[in-house]
Amino acid sequence: MIEQIGEINLQDKKIEKSDDEWKEMLTPEQYAICREKGTEPAFSGEYHDSKESGMYRCRCCGEPLFTSETKYDSGSGWPSFYQPLKDDAIKSESDRSLGMVRTEVMCNACESHLGHVFEDGPQPTGLRYCINSASLKLDKED
């Protein structure tokens, strides 16, 4: 079982908005994925095959989550990373939907649904953070 990422003291960084505020700033697809825990079809997201360098930020609040240096091609159809930028950028909880047990990952600052983490990734972590493109925004390096 994947170890839950520890409790982090980010009280001053918590971002809260009403559903109406989220709906104003996100597309319907982004809202369904980020705020309602949906998913995009495999191989359909903007970043699933991206090789560009930069910082992947939370689509909802802009917090830095992953770097392109930890992104790899998992063949899953979603952007995959073996490590978040910082442990306190991500929070996790058990997801028992769809008749299985998985570990959901969310932005720690705004609780946006990002995707799931699995134990079949490359070293050095052995983890695969399988993330929806709609949950991310890439700040490309110049």
C-alpha positions as CSV (number, residue, x, y, z in Angstrom):
1,M,0.0,0.0,0.0
2,I,1.2,3.5,-0.8
3,E,2.2,5.5,2.2
4,Q,0.0,8.5,2.7
5,I,1.9,11.8,2.3
6,G,2.2,13.4,5.7
7,E,0.1,16.2,7.1
8,I,1.5,19.5,6.1
9,N,1.0,22.9,7.8
10,L,-0.1,25.1,4.9
11,Q,-3.0,26.8,6.7
12,D,-2.0,30.2,5.3
13,K,-1.8,28.8,1.8
14,K,-5.2,27.1,1.7
15,I,-7.3,28.4,-1.2
16,E,-11.0,28.2,-1.0
17,K,-13.6,29.4,-3.6
18,S,-17.2,28.8,-4.1
19,D,-18.4,26.4,-6.9
20,D,-19.6,29.4,-8.9
21,E,-16.1,31.0,-8.6
22,W,-14.5,27.7,-9.8
23,K,-17.0,27.4,-12.7
24,E,-16.2,31.0,-13.8
25,M,-12.5,30.3,-14.0
26,L,-12.4,26.8,-15.4
27,T,-13.7,25.2,-18.6
28,P,-16.5,22.6,-18.1
29,E,-14.0,19.8,-18.6
30,Q,-11.5,21.3,-16.2
31,Y,-14.3,21.8,-13.6
32,A,-15.5,18.2,-13.9
33,I,-12.0,16.9,-13.5
34,C,-10.5,19.2,-10.9
35,R,-13.6,19.9,-8.7
36,E,-15.7,16.8,-9.3
37,K,-12.9,14.2,-9.4
38,G,-13.4,13.2,-13.0
39,T,-10.9,12.0,-15.5
40,E,-10.0,12.7,-19.1
41,P,-9.9,9.9,-21.7
42,A,-6.5,8.3,-22.1
43,F,-4.2,9.8,-24.7
44,S,-6.5,12.9,-25.1
45,G,-4.9,15.4,-22.7
46,E,-2.8,18.3,-23.7
47,Y,0.3,17.1,-21.8
48,H,0.2,13.3,-22.1
49,D,2.9,13.3,-24.8
50,S,4.6,16.7,-24.1
51,K,8.3,16.7,-24.0
52,E,8.6,20.4,-23.3
53,S,10.7,21.6,-20.3
54,G,9.1,23.6,-17.5
55,M,7.1,23.7,-14.3
56,Y,3.7,21.9,-14.1
57,R,1.4,24.0,-11.9
58,C,-2.1,23.4,-10.5
59,R,-4.7,24.5,-13.0
60,C,-6.9,25.9,-10.2
61,C,-4.5,27.8,-8.0
62,G,-1.1,28.0,-9.8
63,E,0.9,26.1,-7.1
64,P,4.0,24.4,-8.5
65,L,3.4,20.6,-8.4
66,F,5.8,18.8,-10.8
67,T,8.8,19.5,-13.0
68,S,9.4,18.2,-16.5
69,E,12.6,16.6,-15.1
70,T,10.4,14.0,-13.3
71,K,8.0,13.5,-16.1
72,Y,8.3,10.2,-18.1
73,D,6.3,8.2,-20.7
74,S,4.5,5.6,-18.7
75,G,2.4,4.5,-21.7
76,S,-0.8,5.0,-19.6
77,G,-2.1,7.9,-21.7
78,W,-1.8,10.5,-19.0
79,P,1.1,12.7,-18.0
80,S,3.1,10.7,-15.5
81,F,5.7,11.8,-13.0
82,Y,7.8,9.8,-10.5
83,Q,7.9,12.6,-7.9
84,P,6.2,15.8,-7.0
85,L,8.2,19.0,-6.7
86,K,7.8,19.0,-2.9
87,D,6.1,16.5,-0.7
88,D,3.9,19.2,0.7
89,A,2.6,20.2,-2.8
90,I,0.4,17.1,-2.9
91,K,-2.0,15.5,-0.5
92,S,-3.4,12.0,-0.9
93,E,-6.3,9.9,0.3
94,S,-7.8,6.6,-0.3
95,D,-10.2,6.4,-3.3
96,R,-12.6,3.4,-3.3
97,S,-14.6,4.4,-6.4
98,L,-15.0,2.2,-9.4
99,G,-14.9,-1.0,-7.3
100,M,-11.2,-0.7,-6.5
101,V,-8.8,0.9,-4.0
102,R,-6.5,3.6,-5.4
103,T,-4.7,6.5,-3.9
104,E,-6.0,9.8,-5.1
105,V,-3.7,12.8,-5.3
106,M,-4.8,16.4,-4.9
107,C,-3.2,19.8,-4.8
108,N,-2.6,20.6,-1.1
109,A,-3.3,24.3,-1.5
110,C,-6.8,24.1,-3.2
111,E,-7.7,20.4,-3.0
112,S,-8.0,20.2,-6.8
113,H,-8.2,16.5,-8.0
114,L,-5.1,15.8,-9.9
115,G,-5.2,12.0,-10.5
116,H,-3.8,9.0,-8.8
117,V,-0.5,7.6,-7.7
118,F,0.6,3.9,-8.3
119,E,3.5,1.8,-7.2
120,D,4.7,0.8,-10.7
121,G,6.9,3.8,-11.5
122,P,10.6,4.1,-12.2
123,Q,13.3,4.6,-9.7
124,P,14.3,6.4,-7.6
125,T,10.8,6.5,-6.1
126,G,9.0,3.6,-7.8
127,L,5.9,5.7,-8.0
128,R,3.8,6.8,-10.9
129,Y,1.8,10.0,-10.4
130,C,-0.8,9.6,-13.2
131,I,-2.2,13.1,-13.6
132,N,-4.9,14.6,-15.7
133,S,-3.7,17.3,-18.2
134,A,-6.8,19.3,-17.4
135,S,-5.5,19.6,-13.8
136,L,-2.2,21.1,-14.9
137,K,-0.8,24.2,-16.5
138,L,2.7,24.0,-17.9
139,D,5.0,27.1,-17.5
140,K,7.5,26.4,-20.2
141,E,11.1,27.2,-19.7
142,D,12.6,29.8,-22.1
